[in-house]
């Protein structure tokens, strides 16, 4: 609807400015189930970047989040780590590689 008479809105997709304008007009007590930027944390690369930012404020987060690298941007770091593991004879190590836009296990190797 183009007016404010609706009680339920489904906005997919909406530009940020339009979404912000509509959110400012919501009546008191309204509820929103998706926030702008929410989909970013559902994508692997965006989520990794967000966690890295949070870890700067909460270093203990590293205890719960496994080491993660963004490929191909950080391929040099990953290769150096693999070389070091081979030289030091650390033993078998497992790595999970997930494509950014894969889902339900597709593309994992």
DSSP file (Angstrom, degrees, kcal/mol; ACC not computed):
  #  RESIDUE AA STRUCTURE BP1 BP2  ACC     N-H-->O    O-->H-N    N-H-->O    O-->H-N    TCO  KAPPA ALPHA  PHI   PSI    X-CA   Y-CA   Z-CA
    1    1 A X              0   0    0      0, 0.0     5,-0.0     0, 0.0     0, 0.0   0.000 360.0 360.0 360.0 150.9    0.0    0.0    0.0
    2    2 A X        +     0   0    0      2,-0.0     2,-0.2     3,-0.0     0, 0.0   0.507 360.0  59.5 -95.3  -5.5    1.1    3.5   -0.6
    3    3 A X  S    S-     0   0    0      1,-0.0     3,-0.4     0, 0.0     0, 0.0  -0.473  91.4-107.4-111.0-172.6   -0.6    4.9    2.4
    4    4 A X  S    S+     0   0    0      1,-0.2    -2,-0.0    -2,-0.2    -1,-0.0   0.106  87.7 101.6-102.7  21.6   -0.3    4.2    6.2
    5    5 A X        +     0   0    0      2,-0.0    -1,-0.2     0, 0.0     2,-0.1   0.629  59.0  97.0 -81.9 -12.2   -3.6    2.4    6.5
    6    6 A X        -     0   0    0     -3,-0.4     3,-0.1     1,-0.1     0, 0.0  -0.431  55.2-162.3 -77.2 150.4   -2.0   -1.1    6.6
    7    7 A X  S    S+     0   0    0      1,-0.2     2,-0.4    -2,-0.1    -1,-0.1   0.612  81.0  43.1-100.8 -18.6   -1.2   -2.9    9.8
    8    8 A X        -     0   0    0      2,-0.0     2,-0.4     0, 0.0    -1,-0.2  -0.996  67.3-170.6-130.9 130.0    1.2   -5.4    8.1
    9    9 A X        -     0   0    0     -2,-0.4     2,-0.5    -3,-0.1     0, 0.0  -0.951  10.2-165.4-118.7 139.4    3.9   -4.5    5.6
   10   10 A X        -     0   0    0     -2,-0.4     2,-0.7     2,-0.0    -2,-0.0  -0.962  13.1-177.0-119.9 110.0    6.0   -6.9    3.5
   11   11 A X        -     0   0    0     -2,-0.5     2,-0.4     3,-0.0     3,-0.3  -0.880   2.6-178.5-113.7 100.6    8.9   -4.9    2.0
   12   12 A X  S    S-     0   0    0     -2,-0.7     2,-0.1     1,-0.5    -2,-0.0  -0.964  73.9  -1.9-141.5 121.4   11.1   -7.0   -0.2
   13   13 A X  S    S+     0   0    0     -2,-0.4    -1,-0.5     1,-0.1     2,-0.4   0.879  83.0 168.9 -81.1 164.2   13.4   -5.5   -1.3
   14   14 A X        -     0   0    0     -3,-0.3    -1,-0.1    -2,-0.1     2,-0.1  -0.991  37.2-112.1-132.5 142.3   13.2   -1.9   -0.2
   15   15 A X     >  -     0   0    0     -2,-0.4     4,-2.5     1,-0.1     5,-0.2  -0.413  33.6-114.5 -68.8 152.2   15.9    0.8   -0.5
   16   16 A X  H  > S+     0   0    0      1,-0.2     4,-2.8     2,-0.2     5,-0.2   0.865 114.3  54.0 -58.1 -38.6   17.3    1.8    2.8
   17   17 A X  H  > S+     0   0    0      2,-0.2     4,-2.4     1,-0.2    -1,-0.2   0.920 110.7  45.0 -65.2 -43.2   15.9    5.3    2.6
   18   18 A X  H  > S+     0   0    0      2,-0.2     4,-2.4     1,-0.2    -2,-0.2   0.910 114.4  49.3 -66.7 -41.6   12.3    4.1    2.0
   19   19 A X  H  X S+     0   0    0     -4,-2.5     4,-2.4     2,-0.2    -2,-0.2   0.922 112.0  48.2 -63.2 -44.0   12.6    1.5    4.8
   20   20 A X  H  X S+     0   0    0     -4,-2.8     4,-2.0    -5,-0.2    -2,-0.2   0.912 110.5  51.7 -62.4 -42.9   13.9    4.1    7.2
   21   21 A X  H  X S+     0   0    0     -4,-2.4     4,-0.8     1,-0.2    -2,-0.2   0.916 112.4  45.6 -60.4 -43.9   11.1    6.6    6.2
   22   22 A X  H  < S+     0   0    0     -4,-2.4     3,-0.5     1,-0.2     4,-0.3   0.877 110.1  53.7 -69.1 -36.9    8.5    3.9    6.9
   23   23 A X  H >< S+     0   0    0     -4,-2.4     3,-1.1     1,-0.2    -1,-0.2   0.870 104.1  56.1 -66.6 -34.7   10.1    2.8   10.2
   24   24 A X  H 3< S+     0   0    0     -4,-2.0    -1,-0.2     1,-0.2    -2,-0.2   0.781 107.1  50.9 -65.8 -25.0   10.0    6.4   11.4
   25   25 A X  T 3< S+     0   0    0     -4,-0.8    -1,-0.2    -3,-0.5    -2,-0.2   0.437  80.5 121.8 -93.1   0.0    6.2    6.5   10.8
   26   26 A X    <   -     0   0    0     -3,-1.1     3,-0.1    -4,-0.3    -3,-0.0  -0.379  67.7-113.4 -64.0 139.0    5.4    3.3   12.7
   27   27 A X    >   -     0   0    0      1,-0.1     3,-1.8     2,-0.1    -1,-0.1  -0.319  44.1 -79.6 -69.2 157.3    2.9    3.8   15.5
   28   28 A X  T 3  S+     0   0    0      1,-0.3    -1,-0.1    -2,-0.0     0, 0.0  -0.279 119.0  27.4 -55.3 136.4    4.1    3.3   19.1
   29   29 A X  T 3  S+     0   0    0      1,-0.3    -1,-0.3    -3,-0.1    -2,-0.1   0.438  86.5 144.2  88.8   0.0    4.2   -0.4   20.0
   30   30 A X    <   -     0   0    0     -3,-1.8     2,-0.4     1,-0.0    -1,-0.3  -0.301  38.9-141.4 -68.8 157.4    4.8   -1.6   16.5
   31   31 A X        -     0   0    0     -2,-0.0     2,-0.4     2,-0.0    -1,-0.0  -0.948  10.1-162.1-123.8 145.2    7.1   -4.6   16.0
   32   32 A X        -     0   0    0     -2,-0.4     3,-0.1     1,-0.1    -9,-0.0  -0.989   5.1-170.0-124.1 131.8    9.7   -5.2   13.3
   33   33 A X  S    S+     0   0    0     -2,-0.4     2,-0.4     1,-0.2    -1,-0.1   0.541  75.1  41.0-103.1  -5.0   11.0   -8.8   12.6
   34   34 A X  S    S-     0   0    0      5,-0.0     2,-0.3     4,-0.0    -1,-0.2  -0.993  70.2-156.0-139.1 134.4   13.8   -7.9   10.2
   35   35 A X    >   -     0   0    0     -2,-0.4     3,-2.4    -3,-0.1     4,-0.3  -0.780  36.2 -88.7-106.7 151.4   16.2   -5.0   10.6
   36   36 A X  T 3  S+     0   0    0     -2,-0.3    -1,-0.1     1,-0.3   -20,-0.0  -0.355 117.8  22.0 -55.6 132.8   18.2   -3.3    7.8
   37   37 A X  T >> S+     0   0    0     -3,-0.0     3,-0.8     3,-0.0     4,-0.7   0.332  87.2 118.3  90.2  -6.9   21.5   -5.1    7.5
   38   38 A X  G X4 S+     0   0    0     -3,-2.4     3,-0.8     1,-0.3     4,-0.4   0.872  71.1  56.2 -61.6 -37.7   20.1   -8.3    9.0
   39   39 A X  G >> S+     0   0    0     -4,-0.3     3,-1.2     1,-0.2     4,-0.6   0.783  94.2  70.0 -65.9 -25.4   20.7  -10.3    5.9
   40   40 A X  G X4 S+     0   0    0     -3,-0.8     3,-0.9     1,-0.3     7,-0.3   0.865  95.5  52.1 -60.3 -36.1   24.4   -9.3    6.0
   41   41 A X  G << S+     0   0    0     -3,-0.8    -1,-0.3    -4,-0.7    -2,-0.2   0.594 101.6  62.3 -78.6  -7.6   25.0  -11.5    9.0
   42   42 A X  G <4 S+     0   0    0     -3,-1.2     2,-0.4    -4,-0.4    -1,-0.2   0.601  89.2  81.3 -88.2 -12.6   23.4  -14.4    7.2
   43   43 A X  S <X S-     0   0    0     -3,-0.9     4,-2.8    -4,-0.6     5,-0.2  -0.797  83.5-131.2 -95.0 136.6   26.1  -14.3    4.5
   44   44 A X  H  > S+     0   0    0     56,-0.8     4,-2.3    -2,-0.4     5,-0.1   0.871 102.2  43.9 -57.4 -46.0   29.4  -16.0    5.5
   45   45 A X  H  > S+     0   0    0      2,-0.2     4,-2.2     1,-0.2    -1,-0.2   0.928 115.9  46.8 -69.7 -44.4   31.8  -13.3    4.5
   46   46 A X  H  > S+     0   0    0      1,-0.2     4,-2.2     2,-0.2    -2,-0.2   0.899 112.9  50.7 -63.2 -39.6   29.8  -10.5    6.0
   47   47 A X  H  X S+     0   0    0     -4,-2.8     4,-2.7    -7,-0.3     5,-0.2   0.913 108.5  52.0 -64.0 -42.8   29.3  -12.5    9.2
   48   48 A X  H  X S+     0   0    0     -4,-2.3     4,-2.2    -5,-0.2    -2,-0.2   0.921 110.6  47.8 -59.6 -44.7   33.0  -13.1    9.4
   49   49 A X  H  X S+     0   0    0     -4,-2.2     4,-1.8     1,-0.2    -1,-0.2   0.900 111.7  50.1 -64.3 -39.8   33.8   -9.4    9.1
   50   50 A X  H  X S+     0   0    0     -4,-2.2     4,-2.2     1,-0.2    -2,-0.2   0.913 110.0  50.1 -65.3 -42.1   31.1   -8.6   11.8
   51   51 A X  H  X S+     0   0    0     -4,-2.7     4,-2.6     1,-0.2    -1,-0.2   0.895 107.7  54.1 -63.3 -39.8   32.6  -11.1   14.2
   52   52 A X  H  X S+     0   0    0     -4,-2.2     4,-0.9     1,-0.2    -1,-0.2   0.901 109.0  48.3 -61.4 -39.9   36.0   -9.7   13.7
   53   53 A X  H >X S+     0   0    0     -4,-1.8     4,-0.7     1,-0.2     3,-0.5   0.910 112.4  48.4 -66.0 -41.5   34.8   -6.3   14.6
   54   54 A X  H >X S+     0   0    0     -4,-2.2     4,-2.0     1,-0.2     3,-1.0   0.870 103.7  61.3 -65.7 -36.4   33.0   -7.6   17.7
   55   55 A X  H 3< S+     0   0    0     -4,-2.6    -1,-0.2     1,-0.3    -2,-0.2   0.778  94.8  62.7 -63.8 -25.9   36.2   -9.5   18.7
   56   56 A X  H << S+     0   0    0     -4,-0.9     3,-0.3    -3,-0.5    -1,-0.3   0.854 112.8  35.7 -64.9 -33.0   38.0   -6.2   19.0
   57   57 A X  H << S+     0   0    0     -3,-1.0     2,-0.3    -4,-0.7    -2,-0.2   0.733 130.7  31.9 -89.9 -25.9   35.5   -5.2   21.7
   58   58 A X    ><  -     0   0    0     -4,-2.0     3,-2.2     1,-0.1    -1,-0.2  -0.738  63.5-178.6-135.5  84.3   35.2   -8.7   23.3
   59   59 A X  G >  S+     0   0    0     -2,-0.3     3,-1.6     1,-0.3     4,-0.2   0.755  78.3  70.7 -58.0 -26.5   38.4  -10.7   22.9
   60   60 A X  G >  S+     0   0    0      1,-0.3     3,-1.9     2,-0.2     4,-0.4   0.665  77.0  82.3 -65.5 -14.2   36.8  -13.8   24.6
   61   61 A X  G X> S+     0   0    0     -3,-2.2     3,-1.7     1,-0.3     4,-1.6   0.817  77.7  69.0 -58.9 -29.8   34.8  -14.2   21.5
   62   62 A X  G <4 S+     0   0    0     -3,-1.6    -1,-0.3     1,-0.3    -2,-0.2   0.733  88.6  64.9 -62.0 -21.6   37.8  -16.0   20.0
   63   63 A X  G <4 S+     0   0    0     -3,-1.9    -1,-0.3    -4,-0.2    -2,-0.2   0.735 112.2  33.2 -71.0 -21.2   37.1  -18.8   22.5
   64   64 A X  T <4 S+     0   0    0     -3,-1.7     2,-0.5    -4,-0.4    -2,-0.2   0.640 108.9  67.2-109.7 -20.8   33.8  -19.6   20.8
   65   65 A X  S  < S-     0   0    0     -4,-1.6    -1,-0.1   -14,-0.0     3,-0.1  -0.905  79.2-130.1-108.8 124.6   34.4  -18.8   17.1
   66   66 A X        -     0   0    0     -2,-0.5    -2,-0.1     1,-0.1    -3,-0.1  -0.296  42.5 -79.9 -68.2 157.0   36.8  -21.0   15.2
   67   67 A X        -     0   0    0     -5,-0.1     2,-0.4     1,-0.0    -1,-0.1  -0.325  57.7-171.8 -56.0 135.2   39.6  -19.3   13.1
   68   68 A X        -     0   0    0     -3,-0.1     2,-0.4   -20,-0.1    -1,-0.0  -0.992  12.1-167.9-137.2 139.3   38.1  -18.1    9.9
   69   69 A X        -     0   0    0     -2,-0.4     2,-0.6     8,-0.0   -21,-0.0  -0.949  20.3-130.0-127.8 149.1   39.7  -16.7    6.7
   70   70 A X     >  -     0   0    0     -2,-0.4     4,-2.9     2,-0.1     2,-0.4  -0.878  39.1-118.3-100.8 118.2   38.1  -14.9    3.8
   71   71 A X  T  4 S+     0   0    0     -2,-0.6   -26,-0.0     1,-0.3    -2,-0.0  -0.835  84.6  10.7-104.7 143.0   39.2  -16.4    0.4
   72   72 A X  T >4 S+     0   0    0     -2,-0.4     3,-1.6     0, 0.0     4,-0.3  -0.995 123.9  61.2 -89.0  -0.9   40.6  -15.4   -1.9
   73   73 A X  T 34 S+     0   0    0      1,-0.3     3,-0.3     2,-0.1    -2,-0.2   0.847 115.8  32.2 -55.2 -38.2   41.5  -12.2    0.0
   74   74 A X  T 3X S+     0   0    0     -4,-2.9     4,-1.9     1,-0.2     3,-0.3   0.018  78.2 121.2-111.4  27.0   43.5  -14.1    2.7
   75   75 A X  H <> S+     0   0    0     -3,-1.6     4,-2.8     1,-0.2     5,-0.2   0.853  72.7  58.3 -60.1 -35.9   44.9  -17.0    0.7
   76   76 A X  H  > S+     0   0    0     -4,-0.3     4,-2.2    -3,-0.3    -1,-0.2   0.911 106.7  47.6 -60.8 -43.0   48.5  -16.0    1.5
   77   77 A X  H  > S+     0   0    0     -3,-0.3     4,-2.1     2,-0.2    -1,-0.2   0.907 112.8  48.7 -64.0 -43.1   47.8  -16.3    5.2
   78   78 A X  H  X S+     0   0    0     -4,-1.9     4,-2.4     2,-0.2    -2,-0.2   0.924 111.7  48.5 -65.0 -44.8   46.1  -19.7    4.8
   79   79 A X  H  X S+     0   0    0     -4,-2.8     4,-2.5     1,-0.2    -1,-0.2   0.900 111.2  50.4 -64.1 -39.9   48.9  -21.0    2.6
   80   80 A X  H  X S+     0   0    0     -4,-2.2     4,-2.4    -5,-0.2    -1,-0.2   0.900 110.7  49.8 -63.6 -40.3   51.6  -19.9    5.1
   81   81 A X  H  X S+     0   0    0     -4,-2.1     4,-2.3     2,-0.2    -2,-0.2   0.909 111.3  48.5 -64.9 -42.4   49.7  -21.5    7.9
   82   82 A X  H  X S+     0   0    0     -4,-2.4     4,-2.1     2,-0.2    -2,-0.2   0.906 111.2  50.5 -64.5 -41.9   49.4  -24.8    6.0
   83   83 A X  H  X S+     0   0    0     -4,-2.5     4,-2.6     1,-0.2    -2,-0.2   0.921 110.9  49.1 -60.5 -44.2   53.1  -24.7    5.2
   84   84 A X  H  X S+     0   0    0     -4,-2.4     4,-2.4     1,-0.2    -2,-0.2   0.897 109.6  51.3 -63.8 -41.1   53.9  -24.1    8.9
   85   85 A X  H  X>S+     0   0    0     -4,-2.3     5,-1.6     2,-0.2     4,-0.7   0.885 111.5  48.3 -63.2 -38.4   51.7  -27.0    9.9
   86   86 A X  H ><5S+     0   0    0     -4,-2.1     3,-0.6     2,-0.2    -2,-0.2   0.929 113.3  46.5 -67.2 -45.8   53.5  -29.3    7.4
   87   87 A X  H 3<5S+     0   0    0     -4,-2.6    -2,-0.2     1,-0.2    -1,-0.2   0.880 113.9  47.5 -63.9 -39.7   57.0  -28.2    8.6
   88   88 A X  H 3<5S-     0   0    0     -4,-2.4    -1,-0.2    -5,-0.2    -2,-0.2   0.592 103.3-130.1 -82.1  -9.3   56.2  -28.5   12.2
   89   89 A X  T <<5 +     0   0    0     -4,-0.7    -3,-0.2    -3,-0.6     3,-0.1   0.864  44.9 163.5  64.3  36.1   54.6  -32.0   11.8
   90   90 A X      < -     0   0    0     -5,-1.6     2,-0.3     1,-0.2    -4,-0.1   0.761  43.7-128.4 -58.2 -26.0   51.5  -30.9   13.7
   91   91 A X        -     0   0    0     -6,-0.4     2,-0.3    -5,-0.1    -1,-0.2  -0.697  55.1  -7.0 107.6-163.8   49.7  -33.9   12.3
   92   92 A X        -     0   0    0     -2,-0.3     2,-0.4    -3,-0.1     0, 0.0  -0.489  62.8-176.4 -72.3 132.1   46.4  -34.1   10.6
   93   93 A X        -     0   0    0     -2,-0.3     2,-0.4     2,-0.0    -2,-0.1  -0.982  15.1-141.5-127.7 142.9   44.4  -30.9   10.6
   94   94 A X        -     0   0    0     -2,-0.4     2,-0.4     2,-0.0    -2,-0.0  -0.848  15.7-174.0-106.1 139.8   40.9  -30.5    9.2
   95   95 A X        -     0   0    0     -2,-0.4     2,-0.5    14,-0.1    -2,-0.0  -0.996  12.2-151.4-131.1 137.1   39.8  -27.5    7.3
   96   96 A X        -     0   0    0     -2,-0.4     2,-0.5    12,-0.0    12,-0.0  -0.942   9.8-163.1-109.5 126.3   36.3  -26.7    6.1
   97   97 A X        -     0   0    0     -2,-0.5    12,-1.8    10,-0.0     2,-0.4  -0.945   9.8-178.0-112.7 122.5   36.0  -24.6    3.0
   98   98 A X        -     0   0    0     -2,-0.5    10,-0.1    10,-0.2     2,-0.1  -0.968  25.0-125.6-122.0 133.5   32.6  -23.0    2.3
   99   99 A X    >   -     0   0    0     -2,-0.4     3,-0.9     7,-0.3   -55,-0.2  -0.447  26.9-118.0 -71.4 151.6   31.7  -20.9   -0.7
  100  100 A X  T 3  S+     0   0    0      1,-0.2   -56,-0.8    -2,-0.1   -55,-0.1   0.892 110.3  29.6 -58.9 -41.8   30.2  -17.5    0.2
  101  101 A X  T 3  S+     0   0    0    -58,-0.1    -1,-0.2   -57,-0.1     2,-0.1   0.232  91.7 117.6-108.8  15.5   26.8  -18.1   -1.4
  102  102 A X    <   -     0   0    0     -3,-0.9     2,-0.3     5,-0.1     5,-0.1  -0.384  43.1-168.1 -74.1 160.0   26.5  -21.9   -1.0
  103  103 A X    >   +     0   0    0      3,-0.1     3,-1.9     1,-0.1     5,-0.1  -0.995  55.3  15.9-150.0 155.2   23.7  -23.3    1.1
  104  104 A X  T 3  S-     0   0    0     -2,-0.3     3,-0.1     1,-0.3    -1,-0.1   0.811 130.8 -53.0  53.7  36.4   22.6  -26.6    2.6
  105  105 A X  T >  S+     0   0    0      1,-0.3     3,-1.4    -3,-0.0     2,-0.3   0.339  96.5 142.8  88.2  -7.2   26.1  -28.0    2.2
  106  106 A X  T <  S+     0   0    0     -3,-1.9    -7,-0.3     1,-0.2    -1,-0.3  -0.518  71.8  12.8 -71.1 129.1   26.5  -27.4   -1.5
  107  107 A X  T 3  S+     0   0    0      1,-0.3     2,-0.3    -2,-0.3    -1,-0.2   0.394  88.4 136.1  89.9  -2.5   30.0  -26.4   -2.4
  108  108 A X    <         0   0    0     -3,-1.4    -1,-0.3     1,-0.1   -10,-0.2  -0.618 360.0 360.0 -78.4 135.1   31.7  -27.4    0.9
  109  109 A X              0   0    0    -12,-1.8    -1,-0.1    -2,-0.3   -11,-0.1   0.303 360.0 360.0-143.6 360.0   34.9  -29.3    0.5
